Amino acid sequence: MASTTVQTSLSDILPGFPAREETPVMHVKKRNGALEPVDVNKIVRAVQRSGYGLQHVDAIRIASKTIGGLYDGATTRELDAISIDTAASLIAEEPQYSKLASRLLLATILKEVAGQNLHSFSQSVEYGAQVGIVSPAVAEFVRIHMRKLNQAIKEDNDDRFEYFGLRTVYDRYLLRDPLSRKVIETPQHFFLRVACGLAGTPHEAIEFYNLISSHDYMPSSPTLFNSGTKHPQMSSCYLHDSPQDSLESIYDSYKDVALLSKFSGGIGLAFHRVRSEGSLIRATNGLSNGIVPWLRTLDSSVAAVNQGGKRKGACCVYLEPWHADIESFLELRENTGDLSRRTYNLNLANWIPDLFMKRVDEDGMWSLFDPKLVPQLPDLFGEEFEKAYIQAEEDKIYYRQMKARDLYARMMRSLAETGNGWMTFKDACNVKNNQTGLPGNVIHLSNLCTEITEVTSKDETAVCNLGSVNLGRHMKTDENGKTVFDFEKLANTVRVAVPMLDRVIDINFYPVQQALKANNRWRPVGLGVMGLQDVFFQMRLPFDSPEAQALSTKIQEEIYYYAMLATTELAEKNGPHPSFNETRLAQGNFQFDLWKITPSEPERWEALRQRIKQSGVRNSLLIAIAPTATIASIVGCYECIEPQISNLFKRETLSGEFLQVNRYLINELKALGMWNEEMRMKLKMSEGSVQNIDDLTDELKLIYRTVWEVPMRSLIDMAAARNAYIDQAQSLNLFSESPNIGRLSSMYMYAWKQGLKTTYYLRSRPATKIAKTTVQKGAMSSSLPQTAQAQLQNVSVPEPEQQPIDASAAIACSLENPESCEACQ
């Protein structure tokens, strides 16, 4: 950008700048170390070039700020940073500054790469191989197909980035020289390198590159981090079965967790089999300390072993509620109490059988057991679990009993205070899963983010690799000029994405042998979605409208159909996965059959069923909706399947914090001539809510509600309707601005009754609100909104005593900055 030469008076360029008879000569330092006189014309022209087509951007305003940062000996990199940060700071005022900041940042990236004489994709890959970053196999693949691959690069696709997406790519994903730490690839080189790491032919590489370069689809972070590198660990999730109740088994699990975490895997770990506190240790005639000391050790291990030096280790521990240490388990994330019994680096989840929820609903008693005395319970589900559990009660081998509602209320308190202790439902996950077709195949837990449900055992650590379709880029205008969803484009996207997800299984680096064994046997993948809120904004649908729910369900059915079609075609070409005959699909059951739902166009499903009978499928599981916080930021859409958090929110980068605003809302306000300083102040004062801004129509208020203003019942109903076409699960956050035990009890009971497999965080309002320091004291005070509460109506669930929770303690993860939460990546 600001690279330099002629001296010019600032008053010639910037109106109002005081003229001087003589301007002291200042110099800037170029990237090659040379000094030369400042030429402010170059600064202005560089900003103006990046502002093409952005009619609401004031290039002189950005240039003025940059010139104001000049000092003798300033580097061009420093001047670039001022321009970028200035543009980013104005995004809340005018969203087009996001595009300007992105273009300015792109210019610096291109100069950084070109400064190392890397002018093509093949040169970047070759250099990466020389410095030991890029896989030799990928480097050889690129050498052989150099011409085709270099010509495939679409530099214009860089303009699809918004600022925070490109900033994320630059800060975290582009390969860097190990010594200089300069990036050695452009964003488009990065996308093509990821594609080449997955492809078997140049045609496949270019096809997949086109898909991700266009932002129509994005693989998960581990794939983006590692595809094409010397350590191609591209899977997102690992599910490790509970260690056996022995010192050797527990420490073996620690080692496995450390190895998985080292190579960028998010980990779920069951702990159902480890004996409880007070249990007799026959070898020494002593008493066990229970699971808490073991989890403390695991907590330290997770903190010590980060994910490839790129992000913190992340692990979620699952426990069934019949375990006698369940109450101590629920205290592990509390901010008070004995620190020696707290584990702040672990996430926690409850693995809940239906029998427990029935006892809560009926106000019955619940028995807690030492797993040493009921070793069969972790491996049973459904009716078999209930029979075994009731028999154990009748045999009176329980540790103690308590009211089921008291334990349930304790779970709700943990959720409200910490966001943790996620409610995941063991029987729904097992009964409605393709992998559990034969006795002995049991799902013992979910993953770090609760969307993966796969069989595990002492010999098999389940693995899943993820990617998500950007629904917001699957829109078109129909013959009447109306914005509608493009199902044909969606079908094409899915049919390209599934084979690429499948390729990860064969190429992937497996840190532990149990993972290699499980992934080769079951070959599961997890295709998800993001940008559902973008779809509803573009179609002007309220998030909880019947039309929105119907569209969401239809989208999910189409994804499931075309994913199933793609995996059938893969099986016809390469053979079915080895355990196909053990699955429910081998018995002719699609996911919707397990829900007793009739899909649309049943004839096409029946035809596909007959093909599967002949050929099987290549992948035992196909669909899982992950949180997508980081990859949604890359492509500039709203996260996964959730409503927006706010119309005005904060983003954090390595450069600082910046406010961002809902561009769909602003476009509507511009069309109405209402986007001005007064409206900006109203939006800021109302914490990003439009509900109490009197100038807006009821229709706009309905469309642009935040998640705090959308009934949670509608989110649960939408998830339940979608579930019939999701063969794994969905990472479903629930929201309560000011949680209390009664409201949460009803909400999660309703989720269970609707058949949800899992839920994720309980989100409550961050204590830190949007800064109002730029708003005059007292301005627009009448526009402050009433607190929006997520209400559930007509739910016949008994509510325990109302217990208000301190909302300031409920910041499990900042909603305004979801990319700062390491569990969401």
C-alpha positions in Angstrom: 0.0 0.0 0.0 1.9 3.0 1.3 5.1 2.5 -0.5 6.4 6.0 -1.2 8.2 8.6 -3.3 7.4 12.2 -4.3 7.0 14.9 -1.7 3.7 16.7 -1.7 2.0 19.3 0.5 -0.7 17.7 2.6 -2.9 20.8 2.0 -2.9 19.9 -1.7 -4.6 16.6 -1.0 -6.5 17.0 2.2 -9.0 20.0 2.3 -8.6 22.0 5.5 -5.0 20.8 6.2 -3.0 23.9 7.1 -0.6 25.0 4.3 3.0 25.4 5.2 5.7 27.2 3.3 8.1 24.3 3.9 7.1 20.8 4.9 9.9 18.9 6.7 11.0 16.0 4.7 10.1 12.7 6.3 11.1 9.2 5.2 9.5 5.8 5.3 11.2 2.5 5.5 10.2 0.1 2.8 9.9 -3.7 3.3 13.4 -4.2 1.8 14.8 -1.8 4.4 15.4 1.1 2.0 14.5 4.6 3.1 12.8 7.1 0.8 10.9 10.3 1.1 7.2 10.2 2.0 4.8 10.6 -0.9 1.3 11.1 0.6 -0.2 10.8 -2.9 0.7 7.1 -2.8 -1.1 6.7 0.5 -4.2 8.3 -0.9 -4.1 6.4 -4.2 -3.6 3.1 -2.4 -6.7 3.6 -0.3 -8.7 4.8 -3.3 -7.7 1.8 -5.4 -9.0 -0.5 -2.6 -12.2 1.5 -2.4 -13.4 0.8 -5.9 -17.2 0.1 -6.1 -17.7 1.1 -2.5 -19.8 4.2 -2.8 -20.3 4.7 0.9 -16.6 4.7 1.7 -14.6 7.8 2.2 -11.0 7.0 1.1 -9.7 10.5 2.1 -10.9 9.9 5.7 -8.8 6.7 5.9 -5.8 8.3 4.2 -5.9 11.3 6.5 -5.7 9.0 9.6 -2.8 7.1 8.0 -1.0 10.3 7.2 -1.6 11.5 10.7 0.4 8.5 11.9 3.5 9.4 9.9 6.8 10.0 11.6 10.3 10.0 10.2 11.4 6.4 9.7 7.9 4.9 9.9 7.7 1.6 8.0 5.3 1.0 5.2 3.9 -2.0 7.3 3.0 0.4 10.1 1.2 2.7 7.7 -0.6 -0.2 6.2 -1.7 -1.3 9.6 -3.1 2.2 10.4 -5.1 2.2 7.2 -6.5 -1.3 7.9 -7.4 -0.6 11.5 -9.0 2.7 10.7 -11.2 1.1 8.1 -12.1 -1.7 10.5 -13.0 0.7 13.2 -15.7 2.3 11.0 -17.5 -1.0 10.1 -20.3 -0.3 12.7 -20.9 3.0 11.0 -20.8 1.7 7.5 -20.4 -2.0 6.6 -18.7 -1.3 3.3 -15.6 -0.4 5.4 -15.3 -4.1 6.1 -14.7 -4.7 2.4 -12.2 -1.8 2.3 -10.3 -3.1 5.3 -10.2 -6.6 3.7 -8.8 -5.3 0.4 -6.2 -3.2 2.3 -5.2 -6.3 4.3 -5.1 -8.4 1.1 -2.7 -6.0 -0.5 -0.3 -6.3 2.5 -0.5 -10.1 2.3 0.2 -10.2 -1.4 3.2 -7.9 -0.9 4.5 -10.1 2.0 4.3 -13.2 -0.2 5.7 -11.5 -3.3 8.6 -10.0 -1.2 9.9 -13.6 -0.9 9.8 -14.1 -4.6 6.8 -16.4 -4.4 4.6 -15.4 -7.3 2.6 -18.5 -8.1 0.8 -21.3 -6.3 3.5 -23.8 -7.3 6.3 -21.6 -6.0 4.6 -21.3 -2.6 4.1 -25.0 -2.3 7.7 -25.7 -3.5 9.1 -23.3 -0.9 6.9 -24.8 1.8 8.3 -28.2 1.0 11.9 -26.9 1.1 11.4 -25.5 4.6 9.7 -28.6 5.8 6.1 -27.5 6.1 4.4 -28.9 3.0 4.0 -32.6 2.5 6.5 -34.0 0.0 3.6 -36.0 -1.7 1.6 -32.8 -2.2 4.6 -30.9 -3.4 5.2 -33.7 -6.0 1.5 -33.6 -7.0 1.8 -29.9 -7.6 5.0 -30.2 -9.6 3.4 -32.8 -11.9 0.3 -30.7 -12.4 1.8 -27.3 -12.0 0.4 -25.6 -15.1 -3.2 -26.7 -14.5 -3.1 -25.8 -10.8 -1.5 -22.4 -11.3 -4.1 -21.5 -13.9 -6.9 -22.6 -11.6 -6.2 -19.8 -9.1 -9.1 -17.3 -9.0 -7.7 -14.1 -7.6 -11.0 -12.4 -7.9 -12.4 -14.7 -5.2 -10.4 -12.8 -2.7 -13.0 -10.1 -2.9 -15.5 -12.5 -1.3 -13.8 -11.9 2.1 -15.0 -9.5 4.7 -12.4 -8.1 6.9 -12.7 -10.4 9.9 -12.7 -13.4 7.6 -9.5 -12.5 5.9 -8.0 -11.4 9.2 -8.7 -14.8 10.7 -7.2 -16.5 7.7 -4.1 -14.3 7.8 -3.6 -14.6 11.6 -4.3 -18.3 12.0 -4.3 -20.4 8.8 -1.8 -19.2 6.2 1.5 -21.1 6.3 4.4 -19.2 7.6 8.2 -19.5 7.1 9.5 -21.2 10.3 12.3 -18.6 10.7 10.9 -15.2 9.5 7.3 -16.0 10.4 6.2 -14.3 7.2 3.3 -15.9 5.3 4.4 -17.9 2.3 1.0 -18.3 0.6 -1.9 -16.0 -0.4 -5.5 -16.8 0.6 -6.1 -18.4 -2.8 -2.9 -20.5 -2.6 -4.1 -21.6 0.9 -7.4 -22.8 -0.5 -5.8 -24.7 -3.3 -3.2 -26.2 -1.1 -6.0 -27.5 1.2 -7.7 -28.9 -1.9 -4.5 -30.6 -3.2 -4.0 -32.2 0.2 -7.3 -34.0 -0.3 -7.5 -34.7 -4.0 -6.4 -37.7 -6.0 -6.4 -35.9 -9.4 -6.0 -32.3 -10.5 -9.7 -32.3 -11.6 -10.7 -33.2 -8.0 -8.3 -30.6 -6.6 -9.7 -27.8 -8.8 -13.3 -28.8 -8.2 -12.8 -28.7 -4.5 -10.8 -25.5 -4.6 -13.6 -23.8 -6.5 -16.1 -24.9 -3.9 -14.2 -23.5 -0.9 -12.7 -20.5 -2.7 -16.2 -19.4 -3.5 -17.1 -19.7 0.2 -20.0 -22.1 -0.7 -18.5 -24.7 1.7 -15.7 -24.7 4.2 -13.9 -27.7 5.8 -13.3 -27.6 9.6 -10.3 -25.9 11.2 -8.1 -29.0 11.5 -8.5 -29.7 7.8 -7.7 -26.1 7.0 -4.7 -26.1 9.4 -3.2 -29.4 8.2 -4.3 -30.4 4.7 -1.3 -30.7 2.5 1.2 -30.4 5.4 3.7 -32.9 6.8 1.2 -33.7 9.6 -2.1 -34.1 7.9 -4.3 -34.6 11.0 -7.5 -33.2 9.5 -10.1 -34.8 11.7 -12.0 -32.5 14.1 -13.3 -34.8 16.8 -12.3 -37.8 18.7 -14.5 -39.8 21.1 -12.6 -41.9 23.6 -14.5 -44.6 25.6 -14.3 -44.6 29.4 -11.1 -46.0 30.8 -11.5 -49.2 32.7 -11.3 -49.0 36.5 -7.6 -49.5 36.7 -4.5 -47.4 37.1 -3.1 -48.7 33.8 -6.2 -48.0 31.8 -6.6 -44.5 33.2 -3.1 -43.5 32.4 -3.3 -45.0 29.0 -6.3 -42.7 28.4 -4.3 -39.7 29.6 -1.6 -40.5 27.0 -4.2 -41.0 24.2 -5.8 -37.7 25.1 -2.4 -35.9 25.0 -1.5 -37.4 21.6 -4.9 -36.5 20.2 -4.7 -33.0 21.5 -1.2 -32.5 20.2 -2.4 -32.9 16.7 -5.4 -30.5 16.9 -8.2 -32.8 17.9 -11.1 -31.8 20.1 -11.8 -34.7 22.4 -14.7 -36.3 24.2 -13.9 -38.7 27.0 -16.4 -40.8 28.9 -15.6 -41.6 32.6 -18.6 -43.9 33.4 -16.5 -46.9 34.5 -14.2 -45.4 37.0 -15.2 -46.2 40.6 -16.7 -43.6 42.8 -15.5 -42.0 46.0 -15.6 -44.3 49.0 -15.5 -47.5 46.9 -13.4 -50.3 48.4 -10.0 -51.0 46.9 -9.6 -54.7 47.6 -5.9 -54.8 46.9 -5.1 -52.4 49.7 -8.3 -52.5 51.7 -8.5 -48.7 51.3 -11.1 -46.5 49.9 -11.1 -44.8 46.5 -10.9 -41.0 46.1 -13.4 -41.2 43.2 -13.2 -39.5 39.8 -12.3 -36.0 40.9 -8.6 -36.4 41.5 -8.3 -38.3 38.1 -10.1 -35.5 36.3 -7.8 -32.9 38.0 -4.8 -34.7 36.5 -6.5 -34.8 33.1 -7.3 -31.1 33.5 -3.6 -30.3 33.9 -2.7 -32.5 30.9 -5.2 -30.8 28.7 -3.7 -27.4 29.7 -0.1 -28.5 29.1 -0.6 -30.1 25.6 -2.0 -27.6 23.2 -3.2 -28.3 19.7 -0.1 -28.0 17.6 0.8 -24.7 19.1 -2.2 -23.1 17.4 -4.9 -23.3 20.0 -5.5 -24.7 23.5 -6.2 -28.3 24.2 -9.9 -29.0 24.4 -11.6 -31.9 26.1 -15.1 -32.7 27.3 -15.8 -35.3 29.9 -19.1 -37.3 29.9 -20.6 -38.9 33.0 -23.9 -40.8 33.4 -26.2 -39.4 36.2 -26.3 -42.8 38.1 -22.6 -42.5 38.9 -22.2 -41.9 42.7 -19.8 -39.0 42.0 -22.2 -37.1 39.8 -22.7 -34.2 42.3 -18.9 -33.7 42.7 -18.7 -33.9 38.9 -21.2 -31.0 38.5 -19.1 -28.8 40.8 -15.9 -29.1 38.8 -16.4 -25.8 36.9 -17.7 -23.7 39.8 -16.0 -20.5 40.6 -16.2 -21.0 44.3 -15.1 -23.8 46.7 -12.1 -26.0 46.9 -9.7 -25.2 44.0 -8.2 -28.7 44.4 -11.6 -30.1 43.2 -12.0 -27.8 40.2 -11.1 -28.4 36.5 -11.3 -25.2 34.5 -9.7 -26.6 31.4 -12.3 -29.4 30.9 -15.8 -29.1 29.6 -18.5 -31.3 31.3 -21.5 -33.1 29.9 -24.2 -35.3 31.3 -24.9 -38.5 29.4 -28.5 -39.0 30.4 -30.7 -42.1 30.0 -34.4 -41.7 29.4 -35.1 -43.4 32.7 -33.6 -40.4 34.6 -35.8 -37.9 32.7 -38.9 -40.1 33.4 -38.1 -40.1 37.1 -37.8 -36.3 37.0 -41.1 -35.9 35.1 -42.8 -38.3 37.6 -41.1 -36.8 40.7 -39.5 -40.1 41.5 -36.5 -41.3 43.3 -33.1 -41.8 41.7 -30.4 -44.2 42.8 -26.7 -43.5 42.6 -24.3 -46.5 42.1 -20.6 -47.3 42.3 -19.8 -48.4 38.7 -17.7 -51.2 40.2 -20.9 -52.8 41.3 -22.9 -52.1 38.1 -20.2 -52.5 35.4 -22.9 -53.4 32.8 -24.8 -50.1 32.8 -22.4 -48.1 30.5 -22.9 -50.6 27.7 -26.7 -50.8 27.9 -29.4 -48.4 26.5 -33.1 -48.3 26.1 -35.2 -51.1 27.6 -32.1 -53.2 28.5 -30.7 -50.4 30.5 -33.9 -49.8 32.4 -34.2 -53.5 33.3 -30.7 -53.7 34.5 -31.0 -50.4 36.5 -34.2 -51.3 38.1 -32.8 -54.8 39.0 -29.8 -53.1 40.7 -32.2 -50.9 42.7 -34.2 -54.0 43.7 -30.9 -55.7 44.8 -30.3 -52.6 46.9 -26.7 -52.2 45.8 -27.0 -48.4 45.3 -24.7 -46.1 47.1 -27.6 -43.8 48.0 -30.9 -42.4 46.7 -32.2 -38.9 46.2 -35.1 -37.2 44.5 -34.5 -37.2 40.7 -35.7 -33.6 40.6 -33.1 -32.5 43.2 -30.3 -33.9 41.0 -32.0 -32.4 37.9 -32.2 -29.0 39.6 -28.5 -29.4 40.5 -27.7 -29.9 36.8 -29.7 -26.8 35.9 -27.8 -24.8 38.4 -24.5 -26.0 36.9 -25.7 -24.9 33.5 -26.9 -21.5 34.7 -23.7 -20.7 36.6 -21.1 -22.1 34.2 -22.8 -22.9 30.9 -21.4 -26.4 31.4 -22.8 -29.7 32.3 -24.4 -30.1 28.9 -27.5 -32.2 28.6 -27.0 -35.0 26.1 -29.4 -37.9 25.9 -28.0 -41.4 25.8 -31.0 -43.3 24.5 -31.9 -40.9 21.7 -28.3 -41.0 20.5 -28.2 -44.9 20.6 -31.7 -45.8 19.4 -31.7 -43.4 16.5 -28.2 -44.1 15.1 -27.2 -46.1 12.1 -24.1 -47.7 13.8 -26.1 -49.4 16.6 -27.8 -51.9 14.5 -26.3 -54.9 16.3 -26.0 -55.7 20.0 -22.7 -54.7 21.4 -22.4 -51.5 19.3 -22.9 -48.8 21.8 -22.5 -45.0 21.8 -21.0 -44.0 25.2 -20.6 -40.3 24.7 -20.6 -37.4 22.2 -17.7 -35.1 21.3 -16.4 -31.8 22.5 -19.3 -29.9 20.8 -22.0 -32.5 21.2 -22.8 -33.0 17.4 -20.9 -36.3 17.0 -22.5 -39.6 18.1 -20.5 -42.7 17.2 -19.8 -46.1 18.6 -16.8 -46.5 20.9 -15.1 -49.3 22.8 -11.8 -50.1 24.5 -10.5 -51.0 21.0 -12.1 -48.1 19.0 -11.7 -44.4 19.5 -14.3 -42.8 17.2 -13.2 -40.1 14.8 -15.1 -37.6 12.7 -14.0 -35.0 10.1 -16.2 -32.1 9.5 -17.2 -29.5 7.0 -20.1 -27.1 6.6 -22.2 -25.8 3.7 -22.6 -22.0 3.7 -26.4 -21.8 3.2 -26.3 -18.0 2.8 -24.5 -18.5 -0.5 -27.1 -20.8 -1.9 -29.7 -18.2 -2.8 -31.1 -17.1 -6.2 -33.7 -14.7 -7.6 -36.7 -16.4 -9.2 -38.6 -15.3 -12.3 -40.7 -12.9 -10.2 -37.6 -11.2 -8.8 -38.0 -12.8 -5.4 -35.1 -14.2 -3.4 -35.5 -17.9 -2.9 -33.3 -20.8 -1.8 -31.3 -22.6 -4.6 -31.7 -26.3 -4.0 -30.0 -27.2 -7.2 -26.8 -25.5 -6.2 -27.1 -27.1 -2.7 -27.3 -30.6 -4.3 -24.1 -29.9 -6.3 -22.3 -28.6 -3.3 -23.1 -31.7 -1.2 -22.1 -34.1 -4.0 -18.6 -32.4 -4.2 -18.2 -32.1 -0.4 -18.9 -35.7 0.6 -16.2 -37.3 -1.4 -13.7 -34.8 0.0 -14.8 -35.6 3.5 -14.4 -39.2 2.7 -10.9 -38.7 1.4 -9.8 -37.4 4.8 -10.3 -40.8 6.2 -7.7 -42.4 4.0 -5.2 -39.5 4.1 -5.5 -38.6 7.7 -2.7 -38.9 10.3 -4.0 -40.9 13.3 -2.3 -40.2 16.6 -3.5 -43.4 18.2 -4.2 -46.8 16.7 -7.7 -47.1 18.1 -8.7 -44.1 16.0 -7.2 -45.6 12.8 -9.1 -48.9 13.4 -12.4 -47.2 14.1 -12.3 -44.8 11.3 -11.4 -47.4 8.7 -14.2 -49.7 10.0 -17.0 -47.1 10.1 -15.8 -44.3 7.8 -18.1 -41.7 9.4 -18.1 -38.0 8.2 -20.0 -35.0 9.5 -21.4 -32.6 6.9 -23.0 -29.6 8.6 -24.4 -26.2 7.8 -23.9 -22.6 8.7 -25.5 -19.3 7.7 -29.2 -20.4 8.3 -29.8 -16.9 9.7 -28.4 -15.4 6.5 -31.0 -17.3 4.5 -33.8 -16.1 6.7 -32.5 -12.5 6.5 -32.3 -12.6 2.7 -35.8 -14.0 2.4 -37.1 -11.7 5.2 -38.4 -14.5 7.3 -38.7 -14.3 11.1 -36.6 -17.0 12.6 -39.5 -18.7 14.4 -42.0 -18.4 11.6 -43.6 -21.6 10.2 -42.1 -20.8 6.8 -38.6 -20.7 8.3 -39.1 -24.0 10.1 -40.4 -25.7 6.9 -37.5 -24.3 4.9 -34.9 -25.4 7.5 -36.4 -28.9 7.4 -36.5 -29.1 3.6 -32.8 -27.9 3.4 -31.8 -30.6 5.8 -33.7 -33.3 4.0 -32.0 -32.3 0.7 -28.6 -32.3 2.3 -29.2 -35.8 3.8 -30.6 -37.1 0.4 -27.7 -35.9 -1.7 -25.1 -36.9 0.9 -26.6 -40.4 1.0 -26.6 -40.4 -2.8 -22.9 -39.4 -2.9 -21.9 -42.1 -0.4 -23.8 -44.7 -2.4 -21.9 -43.7 -5.5 -18.7 -43.9 -3.6 -19.6 -47.4 -2.4 -20.5 -48.5 -6.0 -17.0 -47.3 -6.9 -14.9 -48.3 -3.9 -17.0 -50.7 -1.9 -19.0 -50.2 1.3 -17.4 -49.5 4.6 -16.4 -52.8 6.3 -19.1 -52.7 9.0 -22.0 -51.9 6.7 -23.8 -55.2 7.6 -23.9 -54.2 11.2 -25.8 -51.0 10.6 -29.5 -50.1 10.6 -29.2 -49.0 7.0 -28.3 -52.5 6.0 -31.7 -53.4 7.4 -33.3 -50.8 5.1 -33.7 -48.0 7.7 -32.9 -44.4 6.8 -32.7 -41.9 9.7 -36.2 -40.6 9.1 -37.5 -44.2 9.4 -36.1 -44.3 12.9 -38.2 -41.2 13.6 -41.2 -42.6 11.8 -41.3 -39.6 9.5 -42.3 -39.7 5.9 -40.0 -37.6 3.7 -41.0 -35.5 0.7 -40.8 -37.3 -2.6 -40.7 -40.8 -1.0 -40.2 -42.4 -4.5 -36.7 -41.1 -4.8 -35.9 -42.4 -1.4 -37.2 -45.8 -2.2 -35.1 -45.9 -5.4 -32.1 -45.0 -3.3 -32.9 -47.6 -0.7 -32.8 -50.3 -3.5 -29.4 -49.0 -4.7 -28.1 -49.2 -1.1 -29.3 -52.8 -0.8 -27.2 -53.7 -3.8 -24.0 -51.6 -3.1 -24.1 -50.5 0.6 -22.7 -47.1 1.5 -19.1 -45.9 1.9 -19.8 -43.9 5.1 -21.8 -45.2 8.1 -22.7 -41.6 9.2 -22.9 -38.5 7.1 -24.6 -35.5 8.8 -23.5 -33.5 11.9 -24.1 -29.8 12.6 -21.1 -28.3 14.3 -20.8 -24.9 15.9 -18.7 -23.4 13.0 -17.7 -20.2 14.9 -14.3 -19.8 13.1 -15.2 -21.0 9.6 -18.4 -18.9 9.7 -16.2 -15.9 10.4 -13.9 -16.9 7.5 -16.9 -16.9 5.0 -18.7 -14.0 6.7 -21.9 -15.7 7.7 -23.8 -16.4 10.9 -22.8 -19.4 12.9 -24.4 -22.8 12.2 -28.2 -22.9 12.8 -28.6 -20.1 15.4 -30.3 -16.8 15.4 -28.1 -13.7 15.5 -26.8 -12.7 18.9 -27.1 -9.0 18.3 -27.5 -6.5 15.5 -24.4 -4.8 16.9 -21.6 -6.9 18.2 -17.9 -6.9 18.9 -15.2 -8.8 17.1 -11.7 -9.4 18.4 -8.5 -9.8 16.3 -4.8 -9.6 17.1 -5.1 -6.0 16.2 -7.8 -5.2 18.8 -11.5 -5.1 19.2 -13.9 -3.7 16.6 -17.7 -3.3 16.5 -19.6 -4.9 13.7 -23.2 -4.4 12.6 -25.8 -6.5 10.9 -25.4 -5.6 7.2 -28.8 -6.9 6.3 -30.5 -4.5 8.7 -28.4 -1.6 7.6 -29.2 -2.2 3.9 -32.9 -2.1 4.8 -32.4 1.1 6.8 -30.5 2.7 4.0 -33.3 1.9 1.6 -35.7 3.6 4.0 -33.3 6.6 4.4 -33.0 5.8 8.1 -29.3 4.9 8.5 -27.8 7.9 10.1 -25.9 8.9 13.3 -29.1 9.1 15.3 -30.0 5.5 14.4 -26.5 4.3 15.1 -26.7 5.8 18.6 -30.1 4.2 19.2 -28.8 0.8 18.1 -25.8 1.2 20.3 -27.8 2.3 23.4 -30.2 -0.5 23.0 -27.4 -3.1 23.0 -28.0 -4.1 19.4 -31.7 -4.7 19.8 -34.3 -3.0 17.6 -37.3 -3.8 19.6 -37.7 -0.4 21.4 -36.6 1.8 18.4 -39.9 3.5 17.7 -39.1 4.5 14.2 -39.0 0.9 12.9 -41.9 -1.1 11.6 -43.2 -4.1 13.4 -42.1 -6.2 10.4 -38.5 -5.1 10.7 -38.6 -5.7 14.5 -39.9 -9.2 13.9 -37.2 -10.1 11.3 -34.3 -8.6 13.2 -34.9 -10.0 16.6 -31.9 -11.3 18.5 -31.7 -14.7 20.0 -32.6 -13.2 23.4 -35.9 -12.2 21.8 -36.7 -15.5 20.0 -38.6 -18.1 22.0 -36.4 -21.1 22.9 -39.3 -23.4 22.1 -39.0 -22.4 18.5 -35.3 -23.3 18.4 -36.1 -26.7 20.0 -39.0 -27.3 17.6 -36.9 -26.4 14.6 -34.1 -28.7 15.8 -36.6 -31.5 16.4 -38.0 -31.2 12.9 -34.5 -31.2 11.4 -33.5 -34.2 13.4 -35.2 -36.8 11.1 -32.5 -36.0 8.5 -29.4 -35.8 10.8 -27.9 -39.2 11.4 -25.5 -37.9 14.0 -26.6 -34.8 16.1 -26.6 -31.0 16.1 -24.7 -28.7 18.3 -27.6 -26.8 19.7 -27.0 -23.9 22.1 -29.9 -22.7 24.2 -30.2 -19.2 25.5 -31.5 -17.5 28.6 -30.7 -13.9 29.4 -31.4 -14.3 33.1 -31.5 -18.0 33.8 -33.4 -19.5 36.7 -33.9 -23.1 37.7 -37.6 -23.3 36.8 -37.2 -21.9 33.3 -34.2 -24.1 32.6 -36.0 -27.2 33.9 -38.9 -26.7 31.6 -36.7 -25.9 28.6 -34.5 -29.0 28.9 -37.4 -31.2 29.7 -39.1 -30.0 26.6 -36.0 -30.6 24.5 -35.9 -34.2 25.8 -39.6 -34.8 25.1 -39.1 -33.5 21.6 -36.5 -36.2 21.0 -33.4 -34.1 20.8 -30.2 -36.1 20.9 -27.9 -33.5 22.4 -27.7 -29.9 23.5 -24.6 -27.7 23.9 -23.9 -24.6 25.9 -26.5 -22.7 27.9 -25.7 -19.2 26.8 -26.5 -16.2 29.1 -25.7 -12.6 28.6 -22.0 -11.6 28.9 -21.5 -9.2 31.8 -19.5 -6.9 29.5 -21.8 -4.9 27.3 -21.1 -2.9 24.2 -19.1 0.2 25.1 -21.1 3.4 25.0 -18.3 5.9 25.6 -19.0 7.6 22.3 -22.6 8.2 23.1 -23.6 11.4 24.9 -24.7 10.9 28.4 -28.4 10.5 28.6 -28.8 10.3 24.8 -31.7 8.2 23.6 -32.4 6.8 27.1 -36.0 6.2 26.1 -34.9 3.6 23.6 -33.4 1.2 26.1 -35.2 -2.2 25.6 -37.0 -4.2 28.1 -35.2 -7.4 29.0 -36.0 -10.1 26.4 -36.8 -13.4 27.9 -36.8 -16.8 26.2 -40.3 -18.0 27.1 -41.7 -21.5 26.8 -45.5 -21.8 27.0 -47.8 -24.7 27.6 -45.1 -27.1 28.6 -46.5 -29.5 31.2 -43.4 -29.9 33.2 -43.1 -29.5 37.0 -40.9 -26.6 37.9 -38.7 -26.9 41.0 -38.4 -23.9 43.3 -37.4 -20.8 41.4 -33.8 -20.0 42.2 -32.4 -16.9 40.5 -28.8 -17.2 39.2 -26.1 -14.6 39.2 -25.9 -13.8 35.5 -22.4 -12.4 35.8 -21.2 -15.9 36.7 -22.7 -17.4 33.6 -20.1 -16.4 31.0 -19.2 -19.8 29.6 -18.1 -18.2 26.4 -18.4 -14.8 25.0 -21.4 -14.6 22.7 -20.2 -11.4 21.1 -16.8 -13.0 20.4 -17.5 -16.7 19.7 -14.2 -17.2 18.0 -12.5 -16.6 21.3 -14.0 -19.9 22.6 -11.7 -22.7 21.9 -14.5 -25.3 22.1 -16.3 -23.8 19.1 -13.6 -24.0 16.5 
